[in-house]
Amino acid sequence: MLIAKNVIPRYFRTITTSQSRRLSSNAIKCDYFITTPIFYVNSVPHIGHLYSALLADAHHRFRKLKDRDSKTIFCTGTDEHGMKVQQAAQKAGTKPQEFCDGISAQFRHVFDNAEISYTDFIRTTEERHKKVVCDIWNKLLDTGHLYRDTYSSWYSVQDETFLPTTHVEERDGVHYSMESGHKVEWASEENWCFKLDRQRESILKWVHDKNPIQPAQFTGQVKAWLEDDRLGDISVSRPVSRLSWGIPVPQGEDTVYVWLDALVNYLTVAGYQPGAPCTNWPPTVQVIGKDILKFHAVYWPAFLLALDLPLPERLLVHSHWLVEDVKMSKSLGNVLCPSDLINKYGVDATRYMLLREGVPHMDGNFCHKRMVHYLNLELADTLGNLLNRTSSSGVNPDQIIPPWEKKFQNCETEISKDLMNHLEALPEKVEMSFENFNFYEGIVHVMDVLRVTNHFVQDEKPWELKKTDKERLQFVLALSLESLRVSGILLQPIIPTISQQLLNKLDVPEH
């Protein structure tokens, strides 16, 4: 361990994010509330699921880095009802609950291994959630937002949604969703319906006035859905004869529509109780994939408005992942398992690759060669090599971080001045990038400064200064190690374990 003395003033405090669970309660007013989608348990986790969780985790850690004493809720979990789960359980020869228990445990295992710092892992088969769904159903019914009707339309089992004829195309006698490409079947059944149309103008106003959808490129699609005259009321139940695996509607022989059931999970975590103020609502940000944008930007706000609840402050929409420039597909056998990546490369390496390569506004491309390139060039050579060069016993035999002294001004060069300017600006630049979920950009900013630092060290040649100019050696070590300290603090949301090891080496105390 290097012993730190009085160095350049510190920019951020360090924190260690605990993995405590279930802080959500109406008795605790949170300062920050972030959600991921709850993940459907009809199949096992892949890197797209982990990426959603990592985006939320990195942002949650970033907020805790800025204010470790803030009360936060970070929820994730599993969506366990619906036709797909019912069919998958039948195919597996197990009962639905047993099937859900197994897949949900896999998601939790992946997220725990990846050090996802969630405070609540919710499952829609939990009793606390079933109660909230029934409470909300009754309120929607009592306030006149639900009605009984015969609902006839195309239904996609894969998407768990009804589609109007205008959103369906026929190919070789088979009908498909034009939005997802999945097969659809005609269904005509007596269901409960939700009066979506009456909320249209209020949702449009929210989208226009609050600009909640990020990146902004997704806003146009949401407006198009809302301005489409074909957008009508939606079915929010299925006959129990067709769908038995779900939450029963309090009135009659029906099952609550899986998307209404699933979306309510956010209110369950927030501690919703009928007739009582939900002090933790609304979420600060909700992280979603672009494939579920319609459900979160159209249906979800409509349900909330009907419940007289505030709408989310921000919807962070991310794109999908390709593998070696090819869309992931079970039939192609190229679906990447997060556990395999973690076992092969390590936790922080996997986190680094996904957050370094992924960008919210366009599909990411996972490439093993590129991952190895990033790990070698940036984590090993740029970060690791700099630490080795400045903390080796040959250059730094006393294993200290020299105090910053005024006389060091006499040692300054153009390169050192450039480095100090970069270092001074770095926290603000990274903060802006991380706040906007552009983690790749923040990582690039940090690596740019570390590269300048390596250039500075190479130019100064501390291995020669130890023999010729010890005062200048102290200057070089002080500035280089300060660059590592600041970088280590800023990288905590991305690579928490490596960052903590670096900060421990630099004797940076936890606060």
N, C-alpha and C positions, 0 to 999 in steps of 0.2 A: 504494500500500500504506500502511495505517495502521501507525504504529510503536507497539507495545504497551509500556507501562511496567508498574509494579507494580499489578495490578488485583485485584479480588476473588478469593480463592483458587479454583483451578480444580477442577472436579468430575470431569471425564473427560479422558483423554489422547486425542489424535487418532491415527488410523492411516490408512494407505492399503493396502487389501487387494489383494495382487498376484494375477495370474491364472496362477500357476505350476501345473503339471500333474503328476498322478500322484505324490502323496506317500504313497500307500498302500503299506505294506510291513509285514511282521511284525517287521522290524528296527526300526521306528519305532513307539513306543507313542503313540497319539494321545490327546489330552485331551478331544476333542470330535469326534463323528462324526455327520454329518447326511446323509440321503439324500432324493432325490426318486424318484418312480416312473421307470422307464425307459419312454420314450414309444414307442408302437407306430408303425411306419413305413408303415402301410397308407395314411396320408394326411398332408398337410403340417401344420405347426404352426399352432395357433390360440391365442387369448388364454388359454384354460384351461390349456394346456401352460405358457405363460409364467408364469401366476399361480402354478402349483405351484413352478416354479423360483424365482420372486421371493420366495415365502414362505421357502424354504430359504436363499436368498441373503441376505435381510435378517437372518435369525436368525444365519447364519454371520458376517456382518459385525458384528452386535451383539456376539457372543461375542468376536470379535477386537478390538473396541473396548474391551471390558472387560479383555482380556489379550492384547495383540498377540503375545506370545511363546509363546502356547499352540500346540501341534501339533494341527492339525485335518485332518479328511477331510470333504470335501463332494463327493458324487458325484451325477452325473446321467448320462443317456445314452439309448440307443435299444434297443428290443426288436425284433428283426429276424427272428424265426422264426414259423412258424405258417401256418395255412390262409389267413387273410386276406391275408398278405403274398404267399403263393404265387399266390393268385388275382389280386391287384392287379398283380403282375408280369406274369402272363399277359395280363391286359387291356391293359397298357401295351406289350406286345410286347417285353419285355426279360427278361433272365435275373434271377432273384431277387437275386443278389449285387449286380448293377449297379443294380437298383431300390433296394435298401437303401442302397447307397453314396450315391445321389442324395438320398434323403429324409433320411438321417442327417446329411448335410452341411448341409441346410437347418435342422435343429434346432440344430446347433452354431453356425451362422451367426447365427440369431436370439438364442441365449443369449449369444454373444460380443458382439453389438451391444448387448444389454440390460445388459451389464456383470455377467453372472452370474459370481460368483467361485469357480466349481467348481475342485476340485483334481484331479478325475478324470472324464473323459467316457468311459463304457464302452459298448461295442457287443457284443451277444450273439453276433456272428459272429467275434469275436476268438478267437484260439487259446488265450489265457490263460483265457478264460471256458469254452470247450469242455472244457478239461482239468479245471477245477474241477467242472463239471457231471458229467462221467464219474466223477471221484473220489467225489463225493457219492452218485451212483447206486449205485456199487459198495458204499459203506458201508451205505446203506439196505438193499441186498440181503443183504449179509453179516450184518447184525444182525437179519434176519427181519422187516423192515418192508414188504417188497414180496412179492407173490405173483402168479402167473399165473392169469387167469380170463377167462371170457366176460363182457363188460360190455355190457349193453343199456340204453339210455336215450335221452332226447331230447338232441340236441346243437345248440348255437347257434354257428354259424361266427363271427358278429359278436362274441360274447362269449368265444369260444374255451373253452367250458365245457359239461360235461354237466349236465342238469337232471333231477330226478325228475318223474314224472308229476304229482305234486301241485303242482309249480311251473310247470305248463304249462296254457295255456287255448286253446280252439279258437274261432276266429271265421271264419265263412263257409268252413269246410273247411280252414282254414290254422291251424297251431299256432304259438303265440307264448310266449315267456318272460314269466311274470307279474312278474318282477323288472325286466327291462330293456325289455320290449316287442318284442324282436327275434324274427324268425322262427326256428323250430327244426325240425330234421329227425330222424327216428328212425334210430339207429345201433346196430348189434349187431356187436361185434367182439371178438376175443381180444386183451386188453391186459394190461399190468402194472398192478396195483392197489396202492395204499398203504393201510395199516391206520390210517385216520384215527380210528376210534372209540376205539382204545386211548389216545389222547391227549386225549380230550374233557374229562375231569375235571381234568387238569393245566392245560389252557387256561382252563377256568372259574375255577380257583383264581387263576391269574395275573390274569385280568380283575377278579376280586373283590378280591384282596389288594393288587395294585399300581396299580389304576386307571390303566392305561396309555393309555386311549383319550381323546383330547381333540379337540373339546369332549365333555363327558360325555353329551350327548344321544344320541350314537351307541352308547353302551355297551349300552343296552337291546336294540337290534337284534342285536348280537353275542351277547348272552346267549340271545336267542330262537333263533338259529341253533344254538348249542351245546346247548341244552336240548331241541331238536326230535328226537324219536325217529327221525325219517326221515333224519337226518344219518348217512350210512353211509360206507363206504370209497370212495375216489375213484380213477378211472383216471388213471395218470400216464404213459401212452404212447398212441400211435396207430399203426396198421399203416402201414408205409412205403408200401404201395400206395395209401393214402388221403392220407397226408401225407409228402411226401419232403423238404420244405424245413424242416430242423430238425437237431438234434444226434442222431446215431444212438445208440440204446441199445447199450451194450457187448455185450449178449447178445441175439442174434436179429435178426430183420427188423422192427424197430420204431423209431419216432422219439420222443424224449423229449417229453412233454406240454409245451406252450409255457409254461404258468404255472410249472411246476417249473423249467424252464430260465430263465425271466425272473427269478423270485424269488432264484435263486442268485446273481444279479449282485452283490448286496450282499456276499456272502461272497467273491466274486472280488475286489472292491475292497478288502475288509478284509485280503486276503493269506492266505486260507484254504489250508492244506496238510494233507493227511491225516496223522494221527499227530503233528502238531505243535500246540502251543498257539497259538490265534489271539488274540494280545494286543490287537488293536484291536476285538475283538468284546465286547459288542453295541453297536449304534448308540445314540447319545444320543437321537435322535429321527428318525422316518421320516415324511416328508410324503407324504400320499396323497390322492387324490380319493375322494369318498364312493362312487363307482361301483365301486371296487376294494377296498372295505372287507372283504368276505368273504374275499378271497384273502389279505389281509394280517393279518387278525385271527383267522382260523380255520385256513386251510391252511398259511400261513407258520409260525406258531408250532408247528403239528403237525410240520412237517418239521424245525424246529430242535430240538424235544424229542427226536425220533427220532435226531437227530445228536448228542444230549447237549450242546447248545450253549445258552447263556443267551438269554432272549427280549429283544426291544428294550425300552428303558426307556419309550419313549413313541411312540404313533402319533398324529400330528397329521392330522386328517381335515378336509379343506375341501370346501365345496360348489361348485356349478357357476356358470356365468355365463349370464345372459340378455343380449340386445342389444335395447335399447329395449323392454324388458318381454316379449320373445319369445325362446323357446328357439332357440339357434343350430342351423341346419339347412342342409345343402348345397342341398336342394331350394328353400328360401326365399332362398338367396343372401345370408344375413346372417352367415356365418362371418367373424369378424374376424381378419385376418392381422396378427400383431405387427409385422412389418416395415413394413406400411403405416402403422400408428400411429406407429412410431418415425420414419419418414420425414416424416410430417405434423407431429407435435408435438415430436419430440425424445426422447432416451433417458430423461432424468430425468423429463420430463413424463409419459411412459407409465408408468414405474415408480411415480410419485406417484399417478396415477389408480387403478391397479389395487390398490395397497396402501392407498390412502385410502378407496376405495369397497368393496373386498372384505372380507367378514367370514367367518371359518371356519364359523360355525354356520348360515348361511343363504345362499341363492343371491345372488350379486351381480348388479347390473344395469348394464351399460355403456351410457352415454348420452353422445353427443358434446357436447350442450349442457351437461350437468353437468360434463364434463371441462373445457370451456372456462371454465365458472364457477369451478371449483376453481383452475385455473391463474391466472386473473385475480385472483380475490379473495384467495387465500392465498399463492401463490408470488410473484405480481407486486406486488399492493397491500400485503399484510400484511408479507411478508418483504422484498421488493425495495424497496418504498417506505421502509421503516424504515431500511434501509442507506443509501439515497440521502439521507434527511433528516439522518442523523447523520455522514455522511462527505463531504458536499458542501464545496467550498472556501469557500463563503460562511459556513457555520456552523463548519467545522473547518478553517481555513486552514492550520494547521500539520500537518494529517494525522497526528494522534497519538491514542492512547487515554490519556486522562489517568490518572495514578496515583490509586489510591483513598486518600483521606486522612481522618483522624479528624474534621477540621473539617467534612466533608460532613454529619455528623450534624445540624449546625445548619440544613441545607438541607432536611431530610426533611419530607415532607408525608404525608397519609393515602394518597394515590395511590402515592407512592414506597415507602412502607412495605408497602403491599399488593403492589406489584410485587416487592420484595425477598423477601417471604414466598413468593410464587408461584415465584420463581426458585430459591429455596432448596429447595423441595419438588419441583421439576420433574424432576431426574435420577432420583430414586427412583420417581416415578410412571411415567415413561417406561420405566424398567428393568423394572418389573413388567408393564407392557403388552407390551413387546417380548418378554420371556421367555415369555409365554403366547401369542405369535403374534397378539396383538391390535394389529397395527401401526396400524390405523385409529385406535384409541384413543390410542396414543402420539402420533400426528400431531396429533390434536385438542388434547392437552395442550400441545404445543409452540405451536400456533397461538393457543391461549388466552393464553399468556404474551406472545406477540408482539403480540397485540391490546391487552393491558394496557399494554405498552411504548409502542405507538403512541398510546394514550390519554394516557399520561404525557408523551410528547413534545409532543403537541398542547396539553396543559394548560400545559406549561412555556414553550412558544414560544421555543426556542433562537435562532431568527432575530432575536428582539428582545433576548434576554439578551446577545447578543454586543456590544450597544451599551450595555446598562444594568447588567449584573451578570456579569462574566466568571468570578468564582468559582463562581457558581451554574451557569453554562454548563458549567464543567468537571465538576460533579457530574452534570448531566443527560447529558452525553456518556459519562462513565465508566459510569453505570448502564445506559444504553441500549445501548452497545456490548458491555457484558458480557452483556446479555440475548441479543444477536445471537451472541456467541461460544458461549455454552452451547447455544443453539438449533442453531447450525451443527454442533456436535459431535454432538448427539443425532440430527440428521437424516441423518448419514452413511450409516446402513444403508438409508435410503429413497432419497435423491437424492445419491449419492456425488460426482458432478461439481459440481453447484451448491454443495454443502456445502464441497467443497475450495476452490472459487473464493472463497466467502465467508470461509473461514478464512485463505486466503492474503491476502485484502484486509485482514483483521484482524491479520495477522502472527502467527498462531498457529503455533508450530513443530510439525513432525511429531515423534513420539516412537517 
